[in-house]
Amino acid sequence: MKYFGILLSLIFLASSCGTDTQNNDDNKNSTEEEAEVLGVFEQANAAISSAGNGLTSGFTGSLSSSKITTTCTSGEPDGVSQGDPSYAGEKTNCMFNSNSKSPDTMMGSYFVVAGVICAIEKSHSFTYASDFTIQDGITLSELDSCFGVDGFDLNDDDDTSGSIIISMREKSLSGAEYDFQVDLQLGPTYDEGSAPHITFYLRDSNGVLAAKIDQPDSITEIVLDSTNNEVLFENKDYDNDRHIRVKIEGTFSPATGEFSSVTNAKLLHSEGDTGSESYSVIFGWDGTNEFYDHYLVTTQDADYDTCLGVCSSITTTYNSSFHDFTGNSISVYEGPSTILNLNTFDMSF
């Protein structure tokens, strides 16, 4: 169905709903669990945007002497082309600081699903029982405040005055890395004989607040680890052959997700499958030193002298396997297990 294709291709935002509180009390009731875990979306947005603000004010930008001022359209820096000496820095700025409401930026890649969950939360309770609880006939207005002041065209008819009807089932998980599972289907009645259109997993335990979204053509995960003071993000988009990986370290609030300082940040962004690679951007920053790299297809752009300062600890070596969608089935990454390695950061797929 055309309009659910839009919903599938534009995945989960840190919406305006949720809560700013988090603790690790294992004796919370279901209402408390619901509020705290759904807060991951709000906290994810706070983490990315505050880190982006810190980076923009702290680095000079792609080996130039001027601050980054480029505006962004659909995740791309305006007036700067791939291969330009400033492209990697300007692209990094767009990835951290713009919400395209589509999968080409971090905040944009999780726009719709979190808006949907925010809207569901207004009229339905999540029980998170040990067995699936089904809730049918959930009507979502395109003008719901969870989709922002202008609403969102969920049914792709160039109008935001309509609505869609979805159904869902949800439960708690035992013996998995994630604590809760929610499955969404388009239509008024949940069909347990059919696969969900979207599944997402939620975690709020041991100092980790996380969300993972499985859909037929992409996997998205964000982890806020207050124990290790780091935020990690991954999007493997098999539909667009786009791969994004981010690690941010510093001091952030477990209650809000907002960074007060960023001590280290790394970003990898690639477009194109193996054999048809388009480009890659590599970025690293440690508060003083900056590392940028830019590959067109699999060849380093000749314009790039990639380091400002001493970059040994913030350098990521290019590897074309980061593009290898064909060689890595999406099924490997599905289910209630994390796809993010908290200990290493490289360009393995």
Secondary structure, 3 states (H helix, E strand, C coil): CHHHHHHHHCCECCCCCCCCCCCCCCCCCHHHHHHHHHHHHHHHHHHHHHHHHHHHHHCCCCCCCCCCCCCEECCEECCCCCCCCCHHHHHHHHHHHCCCCCCCCHHHHCHHHHHHHHHHHHHCCCCCCCCCEEEEEEEEECCCHHHCCCCCCCCCCCCCCCEEEEEEEEEECCCCCCCEEEEEEECCCCCCCCCCCEEEEEEEECCEEEEEEEECCEEEEEEEECCCCEEEEEEEECCCCEEEEEEEEEEECCCCCCEEEEEEEEEEEEECCCCCCCEEEEEEECCCCEEEEEEECCEECCCCCCEECCCCCCCCCCCHHHHCCCCCCHHHHCCCCCCCCCCCCCCCC
